[in-house]
């Protein structure tokens, strides 16, 4: 049976499954569990440890139609500055709930558009962040940057505070595609920002691309990839566009008839993969490509690559604290998601100092299957000995799960010496196979396409 037919046989072109940036996925978080546990979980962070921080800036000058992130439009900076006041209050409250000294392993500003902030507001925010959390050895500071909303003065401020990784959304440079998704961003504007970042000493650059966009073809995607390679990014993320208008109402602006079929999406993704590999990039996981010298490549070689809400990472911290509206925190005990709307978030901060709302308490079984799904999506393997060492009371469940997976996917997995392996030509099935492991998935859940 050909590779394409095997992928079809095992559901790649029909399955809708979570992206598994968390396990369980966020649609399983329960009301008020985050609120009830947040303070205790903050207090339980070990003194002297290093945590990662994520700050969500949910504002954009324009609302791109393809985006499913929780954002809101604004024509002025006034609501943004008011929001930052709540963010600073949350930062102070979070710090007061933590023990003694706690360092910062990672700092990530995401959105929305973090680069919408004025240089003065950004300076104020970052000054308080670094006063509250000293940078740990190997500290990394990354920022999501919209090239159409990134003043040189703001980039300079970020560089002065030590930004050493920048993530730029490109999606596609073809004008017809950009018009269809409501995001006009020229190559020239993007190139100018990339040059400024390099001049300011930003050592690592990540570009985000999408396949499966309206009117996208191999020819247009190929032209975009050619321009992207001229920018010489250190990392590339190639995501499948998730058309979920039932979740993100703005996506109704994109007509269904303009979108490629599932099979065409797969062909676009494999075409892009071949181009990037041919240009010297190493494929990692299901959607990342890195230069062999990149730190994520080394993490993959040493088993330290992980998957979280920012995608693939080499973040070593056990705790990720998210601040801002809808931000999600990951503690060893479970997840906490802040109130989603900016108004509800601000009200909770004003009333209680913390904004936790939904949450999830992890059981030993959740930890096991989350570990299995992460290994599968990071390495394309399931290693029985490692899993049994990490989950000593669940040896029977581990053996049963691996045996069951191989029986369910016999043509696309290899089981040898206690290691279940997904060959590289079938890596696109990773999320489908993860869905077979998922103990929480239900048929009625609405997720994005597996490819």
Helices and strands as residue ranges (DSSP letters): H 3-9, G 26-28, H 33-43, E 50-57, E 59-60, E 72-73, H 78-97, E 103-111, G 114-116, H 119-132, E 135-145, G 147-149, H 152-160, E 165-171, H 175-181, H 187-199, E 204-211, H 218-230, E 235-240, G 249-253, G 256-258, H 262-278, E 281-284, E 288-291, H 295-301, E 306-308, E 311-313, E 320-323, E 328-331, E 334-338, H 342-352, E 356-361, H 364-379, E 381-383, H 384-390, G 392-394, H 395-408, E 414-416, E 419-421, G 424-429, H 430-437
